[in-house]
């Protein structure tokens, strides 16, 4: 297995695991799980940027999308409680 393929698989696995952890934690009201999911997805983005730089034209879009979505989610969980209001 090549180095780039192993890094790509690690990025995919971390993204999926982070997403599942965050979704389940949000549903079950585990605030720490949402933050853990965000941290896992940020680690995946960091691995992608560091180990697979300039692999194709998708790289800047991936980085921008990850930063916007995860940054917005981080701000939302810092500003609002995880419990529904109403």
DRENTORKOL-3810 file (N, C-alpha, C; in nm, 4 decimals):
REM DRENTORKOL-3810
@n.u->0.0858; n.v->-0.1172; n.w->0.0000; ca.u->0.0000; ca.v->0.0000; ca.w->0.0000; c.u->0.0905; c.v->0.1237; c.w->0.0000
@n.u->0.0552; n.v->0.2193; n.w->-0.0818; ca.u->0.1374; ca.v->0.3394; ca.w->-0.0909; c.u->0.1078; c.v->0.4340; c.w->0.0257
@n.u->0.2024; n.v->0.5218; n.w->0.0482; ca.u->0.1921; ca.v->0.6209; ca.w->0.1552; c.u->0.0716; c.v->0.7125; c.w->0.1351
@n.u->0.0519; n.v->0.7595; n.w->0.0129; ca.u->-0.0601; ca.v->0.8499; ca.w->-0.0162; c.u->-0.1940; c.v->0.7790; c.w->0.0008
@n.u->-0.2017; n.v->0.6546; n.w->-0.0393; ca.u->-0.3260; ca.v->0.5797; ca.w->-0.0244; c.u->-0.3586; c.v->0.5571; c.w->0.1229
@n.u->-0.2582; n.v->0.5236; n.w->0.2024; ca.u->-0.2791; ca.v->0.5047; ca.w->0.3466; c.u->-0.3253; c.v->0.6348; c.w->0.4120
@n.u->-0.2667; n.v->0.7477; n.w->0.3727; ca.u->-0.3084; ca.v->0.8772; ca.w->0.4275; c.u->-0.4511; c.v->0.9102; c.w->0.3862
@n.u->-0.4859; n.v->0.8820; n.w->0.2617; ca.u->-0.6221; ca.v->0.9084; ca.w->0.2146; c.u->-0.7238; c.v->0.8227; c.w->0.2894
@n.u->-0.6905; n.v->0.6983; n.w->0.3144; ca.u->-0.7801; ca.v->0.6106; ca.w->0.3907; c.u->-0.7949; c.v->0.6615; c.w->0.5334
@n.u->-0.6852; n.v->0.7044; n.w->0.5949; ca.u->-0.6911; ca.v->0.7591; ca.w->0.7313; c.u->-0.7789; c.v->0.8831; c.w->0.7369
@n.u->-0.7673; n.v->0.9693; n.w->0.6365; ca.u->-0.8503; ca.v->1.0896; ca.w->0.6318; c.u->-0.9978; c.v->1.0519; c.w->0.6213
@n.u->-1.0294; n.v->0.9589; n.w->0.5350; ca.u->-1.1682; ca.v->0.9166; ca.w->0.5191; c.u->-1.2253; c.v->0.8535; c.w->0.6445
@n.u->-1.1476; n.v->0.7665; n.w->0.7073; ca.u->-1.1930; ca.v->0.6998; ca.w->0.8291; c.u->-1.2151; c.v->0.8013; c.w->0.9420
@n.u->-1.1203; n.v->0.8938; n.w->0.9600; ca.u->-1.1361; ca.v->0.9949; ca.w->1.0646; c.u->-1.2578; c.v->1.0841; c.w->1.0391
@n.u->-1.2813; n.v->1.1200; n.w->0.9137; ca.u->-1.3991; ca.v->1.2003; ca.w->0.8819; c.u->-1.5284; c.v->1.1263; c.w->0.9140
@n.u->-1.5365; n.v->1.0019; n.w->0.8746; ca.u->-1.6583; ca.v->0.9246; ca.w->0.8986; c.u->-1.6793; c.v->0.9000; c.w->1.0475
@n.u->-1.5735; n.v->0.8601; n.w->1.1178; ca.u->-1.5853; ca.v->0.8354; ca.w->1.2619; c.u->-1.6232; c.v->0.9643; c.w->1.3353
@n.u->-1.5575; n.v->1.0757; n.w->1.3000; ca.u->-1.5912; ca.v->1.2036; ca.w->1.3628; c.u->-1.7345; c.v->1.2437; c.w->1.3382
@n.u->-1.7823; n.v->1.2223; n.w->1.2149; ca.u->-1.9205; ca.v->1.2566; ca.w->1.1817; c.u->-2.0186; c.v->1.1706; c.w->1.2612
@n.u->-1.9937; n.v->1.0415; n.w->1.2683; ca.u->-2.0840; ca.v->0.9517; ca.w->1.3408; c.u->-2.0842; c.v->0.9841; c.w->1.4903
@n.u->-1.9670; n.v->1.0077; n.w->1.5469; ca.u->-1.9584; ca.v->1.0427; ca.w->1.6893; c.u->-2.0354; c.v->1.1723; c.w->1.7168
@n.u->-2.0171; n.v->1.2724; n.w->1.6315; ca.u->-2.0859; ca.v->1.4000; ca.w->1.6513; c.u->-2.2371; c.v->1.3854; c.w->1.6365
@n.u->-2.2812; n.v->1.3061; n.w->1.5381; ca.u->-2.4261; ca.v->1.2890; ca.w->1.5180; c.u->-2.4902; c.v->1.2156; c.w->1.6349
@n.u->-2.4288; n.v->1.1078; n.w->1.6782; ca.u->-2.4850; ca.v->1.0307; ca.w->1.7900; c.u->-2.4821; c.v->1.1141; c.w->1.9171
@n.u->-2.3743; n.v->1.1870; n.w->1.9380; ca.u->-2.3620; ca.v->1.2686; ca.w->2.0593; c.u->-2.4626; c.v->1.3819; c.w->2.0610
@n.u->-2.4873; n.v->1.4431; n.w->1.9457; ca.u->-2.5878; ca.v->1.5485; ca.w->1.9395; c.u->-2.7268; c.v->1.4947; c.w->1.9682
@n.u->-2.7550; n.v->1.3754; n.w->1.9204; ca.u->-2.8856; ca.v->1.3136; ca.w->1.9439; c.u->-2.9020; c.v->1.2728; c.w->2.0901
@n.u->-2.7951; n.v->1.2261; n.w->2.1527; ca.u->-2.8016; ca.v->1.1760; ca.w->2.2904; c.u->-2.7660; c.v->1.2814; c.w->2.3950
@n.u->-2.7408; n.v->1.4068; n.w->2.3520; ca.u->-2.7082; ca.v->1.5178; ca.w->2.4430; c.u->-2.5749; c.v->1.4994; c.w->2.5159
@n.u->-2.4762; n.v->1.4424; n.w->2.4490; ca.u->-2.3421; ca.v->1.4332; ca.w->2.5053; c.u->-2.2590; c.v->1.5462; c.w->2.4470
@n.u->-2.2422; n.v->1.6540; n.w->2.5230; ca.u->-2.1722; ca.v->1.7720; ca.w->2.4714; c.u->-2.0276; c.v->1.7422; c.w->2.4380
@n.u->-1.9631; n.v->1.6552; n.w->2.5167; ca.u->-1.8225; ca.v->1.6234; ca.w->2.4924; c.u->-1.8050; c.v->1.5445; c.w->2.3634
@n.u->-1.9049; n.v->1.4678; n.w->2.3269; ca.u->-1.8968; ca.v->1.3886; ca.w->2.2040; c.u->-1.8988; c.v->1.4748; c.w->2.0795
@n.u->-1.9776; n.v->1.5812; n.w->2.0841; ca.u->-1.9792; ca.v->1.6731; ca.w->1.9690; c.u->-1.8428; c.v->1.7361; c.w->1.9499
@n.u->-1.7809; n.v->1.7761; n.w->2.0589; ca.u->-1.6482; ca.v->1.8373; ca.w->2.0503; c.u->-1.5430; c.v->1.7352; c.w->2.0055
@n.u->-1.5577; n.v->1.6118; n.w->2.0497; ca.u->-1.4677; ca.v->1.5060; ca.w->2.0063; c.u->-1.4823; c.v->1.4811; c.w->1.8565
@n.u->-1.6053; n.v->1.4795; n.w->1.8084; ca.u->-1.6289; ca.v->1.4620; ca.w->1.6649; c.u->-1.5659; c.v->1.5728; c.w->1.5836
@n.u->-1.5786; n.v->1.6963; n.w->1.6294; ca.u->-1.5166; ca.v->1.8092; ca.w->1.5599; c.u->-1.3645; c.v->1.7947; c.w->1.5617
@n.u->-1.3095; n.v->1.7546; n.w->1.6753; ca.u->-1.1642; ca.v->1.7369; ca.w->1.6850; c.u->-1.1156; c.v->1.6277; c.w->1.5889
@n.u->-1.1901; n.v->1.5184; n.w->1.5764; ca.u->-1.1512; ca.v->1.4114; ca.w->1.4844; c.u->-1.1539; c.v->1.4598; c.w->1.3400
@n.u->-1.2568; n.v->1.5371; n.w->1.3050; ca.u->-1.2651; ca.v->1.5875; ca.w->1.1682; c.u->-1.1568; c.v->1.6914; c.w->1.1397
@n.u->-1.1212; n.v->1.7718; n.w->1.2400; ca.u->-1.0108; ca.v->1.8658; ca.w->1.2220; c.u->-0.8776; c.v->1.7922; c.w->1.2071
@n.u->-0.8615; n.v->1.6820; n.w->1.2796; ca.u->-0.7407; ca.v->1.6002; ca.w->1.2629; c.u->-0.7338; c.v->1.5429; c.w->1.1212
@n.u->-0.8485; n.v->1.5009; n.w->1.0689; ca.u->-0.8521; ca.v->1.4505; ca.w->0.9315; c.u->-0.8123; c.v->1.5592; c.w->0.8331
@n.u->-0.8625; n.v->1.6805; n.w->0.8540; ca.u->-0.8256; ca.v->1.7915; ca.w->0.7657; c.u->-0.6768; c.v->1.8222; c.w->0.7767
@n.u->-0.6227; n.v->1.8171; n.w->0.8977; ca.u->-0.4797; ca.v->1.8438; ca.w->0.9167; c.u->-0.3947; c.v->1.7368; c.w->0.8476
@n.u->-0.4333; n.v->1.6121; n.w->0.8594; ca.u->-0.3610; ca.v->1.5048; ca.w->0.7913; c.u->-0.3664; c.v->1.5255; c.w->0.6405
@n.u->-0.4819; n.v->1.5626; n.w->0.5911; ca.u->-0.4983; ca.v->1.5860; ca.w->0.4481; c.u->-0.4064; c.v->1.6971; c.w->0.3996
@n.u->-0.4023; n.v->1.8060; n.w->0.4766; ca.u->-0.3210; ca.v->1.9213; ca.w->0.4371; c.u->-0.1717; c.v->1.8898; c.w->0.4463
@n.u->-0.1311; n.v->1.8225; n.w->0.5524; ca.u->0.0114; ca.v->1.7981; ca.w->0.5753; c.u->0.0653; c.v->1.6843; c.w->0.4885
@n.u->-0.0078; n.v->1.5751; n.w->0.4806; ca.u->0.0443; ca.v->1.4578; ca.w->0.4121; c.u->0.0095; c.v->1.4511; c.w->0.2639
@n.u->-0.0938; n.v->1.5213; n.w->0.2222; ca.u->-0.1350; ca.v->1.5163; ca.w->0.0820; c.u->-0.1428; c.v->1.6569; c.w->0.0221
@n.u->-0.0384; n.v->1.7354; n.w->0.0350; ca.u->-0.0474; ca.v->1.8735; ca.w->-0.0147; c.u->-0.0459; c.v->1.8798; c.w->-0.1669
@n.u->-0.1315; n.v->1.9639; n.w->-0.2193; ca.u->-0.1324; ca.v->1.9891; ca.w->-0.3627; c.u->-0.1587; c.v->1.8674; c.w->-0.4479
@n.u->-0.2333; n.v->1.7700; n.w->-0.3945; ca.u->-0.2566; ca.v->1.6491; ca.w->-0.4717; c.u->-0.3430; c.v->1.6758; c.w->-0.5949
@n.u->-0.4341; n.v->1.7694; n.w->-0.5839; ca.u->-0.5176; ca.v->1.8065; ca.w->-0.6989; c.u->-0.5856; c.v->1.9395; c.w->-0.6691
@n.u->-0.6746; n.v->1.9784; n.w->-0.7550; ca.u->-0.7416; ca.v->2.1077; ca.w->-0.7369; c.u->-0.8490; c.v->2.1042; c.w->-0.6288
@n.u->-0.8769; n.v->1.9876; n.w->-0.5737; ca.u->-0.9787; ca.v->1.9755; ca.w->-0.4693; c.u->-0.9258; c.v->2.0251; c.w->-0.3342
@n.u->-0.7956; n.v->2.0233; n.w->-0.3158; ca.u->-0.7355; ca.v->2.0550; ca.w->-0.1868; c.u->-0.7800; c.v->2.1887; c.w->-0.1288
@n.u->-0.7717; n.v->2.3011; n.w->-0.2018; ca.u->-0.8149; ca.v->2.4277; ca.w->-0.1410; c.u->-0.9642; c.v->2.4295; c.w->-0.1068
@n.u->-1.0435; n.v->2.3624; n.w->-0.1882; ca.u->-1.1875; ca.v->2.3576; ca.w->-0.1604; c.u->-1.2158; c.v->2.2745; c.w->-0.0362
@n.u->-1.1452; n.v->2.1640; n.w->-0.0204; ca.u->-1.1623; ca.v->2.0796; ca.w->0.0983; c.u->-1.1248; c.v->2.1560; c.w->0.2242
@n.u->-1.0116; n.v->2.2232; n.w->0.2198; ca.u->-0.9649; ca.v->2.2989; ca.w->0.3360; c.u->-1.0639; c.v->2.4093; c.w->0.3709
@n.u->-1.1072; n.v->2.4846; n.w->0.2711; ca.u->-1.2027; ca.v->2.5934; ca.w->0.2949; c.u->-1.3348; c.v->2.5434; c.w->0.3488
@n.u->-1.3868; n.v->2.4380; n.w->0.2888; ca.u->-1.5145; ca.v->2.3830; ca.w->0.3340; c.u->-1.5044; c.v->2.3313; c.w->0.4767
@n.u->-1.3979; n.v->2.2584; n.w->0.5064; ca.u->-1.3802; ca.v->2.2036; ca.w->0.6415; c.u->-1.3681; c.v->2.3162; c.w->0.7441
@n.u->-1.2916; n.v->2.4184; n.w->0.7119; ca.u->-1.2752; ca.v->2.5285; ca.w->0.8065; c.u->-1.4055; c.v->2.6040; c.w->0.8297
@n.u->-1.4822; n.v->2.6269; n.w->0.7252; ca.u->-1.6081; ca.v->2.6995; ca.w->0.7406; c.u->-1.7095; c.v->2.6167; c.w->0.8199
@n.u->-1.7293; n.v->2.4931; n.w->0.7795; ca.u->-1.8309; ca.v->2.4091; ca.w->0.8463; c.u->-1.7931; c.v->2.3804; c.w->0.9910
@n.u->-1.6712; n.v->2.3375; n.w->1.0146; ca.u->-1.6311; ca.v->2.3034; ca.w->1.1508; c.u->-1.6168; c.v->2.4279; c.w->1.2382
@n.u->-1.5711; n.v->2.5372; n.w->1.1796; ca.u->-1.5641; ca.v->2.6624; ca.w->1.2554; c.u->-1.7011; c.v->2.7120; c.w->1.2954
@n.u->-1.7961; n.v->2.7048; n.w->1.2029; ca.u->-1.9330; ca.v->2.7453; ca.w->1.2334; c.u->-1.9940; c.v->2.6552; c.w->1.3406
@n.u->-1.9716; n.v->2.5267; n.w->1.3285; ca.u->-2.0253; ca.v->2.4343; ca.w->1.4296; c.u->-1.9625; c.v->2.4609; c.w->1.5662
@n.u->-1.8332; n.v->2.4873; n.w->1.5699; ca.u->-1.7662; ca.v->2.5177; ca.w->1.6965; c.u->-1.8260; c.v->2.6435; c.w->1.7588
@n.u->-1.8475; n.v->2.7469; n.w->1.6788; ca.u->-1.9077; ca.v->2.8695; ca.w->1.7310; c.u->-2.0492; c.v->2.8446; c.w->1.7820
@n.u->-2.1239; n.v->2.7617; n.w->1.7116; ca.u->-2.2620; ca.v->2.7333; ca.w->1.7528; c.u->-2.2664; c.v->2.6589; c.w->1.8860
@n.u->-2.1782; n.v->2.5607; n.w->1.9047; ca.u->-2.1846; ca.v->2.4865; ca.w->2.0314; c.u->-2.1247; c.v->2.5671; c.w->2.1453
@n.u->-2.0426; n.v->2.6665; n.w->2.1152; ca.u->-1.9925; ca.v->2.7547; ca.w->2.2205; c.u->-2.0978; c.v->2.8580; c.w->2.2597
@n.u->-2.1796; n.v->2.9017; n.w->2.1650; ca.u->-2.2783; ca.v->3.0072; ca.w->2.1880; c.u->-2.4074; c.v->2.9523; c.w->2.2478
@n.u->-2.4534; n.v->2.8386; n.w->2.1972; ca.u->-2.5808; ca.v->2.7826; ca.w->2.2398; c.u->-2.5586; c.v->2.6537; c.w->2.3171
@n.u->-2.6516; n.v->2.6236; n.w->2.4062; ca.u->-2.6437; ca.v->2.4949; ca.w->2.4763; c.u->-2.6847; c.v->2.3847; c.w->2.3796
@n.u->-2.6516; n.v->2.2624; n.w->2.4135; ca.u->-2.6854; ca.v->2.1523; ca.w->2.3261; c.u->-2.8307; c.v->2.1079; c.w->2.3442
@n.u->-2.8971; n.v->2.1561; n.w->2.4480; ca.u->-3.0359; ca.v->2.1165; ca.w->2.4716; c.u->-3.1316; c.v->2.2014; c.w->2.3875
@n.u->-3.2369; n.v->2.1403; n.w->2.3359; ca.u->-3.3342; ca.v->2.2164; ca.w->2.2573; c.u->-3.4086; c.v->2.3176; c.w->2.3451
@n.u->-3.4458; n.v->2.4271; n.w->2.2860; ca.u->-3.5238; ca.v->2.5294; ca.w->2.3559; c.u->-3.6663; c.v->2.5293; c.w->2.3029
@n.u->-3.7581; n.v->2.5712; n.w->2.3899; ca.u->-3.8930; ca.v->2.5862; ca.w->2.3368; c.u->-4.0018; c.v->2.5469; c.w->2.4273
END
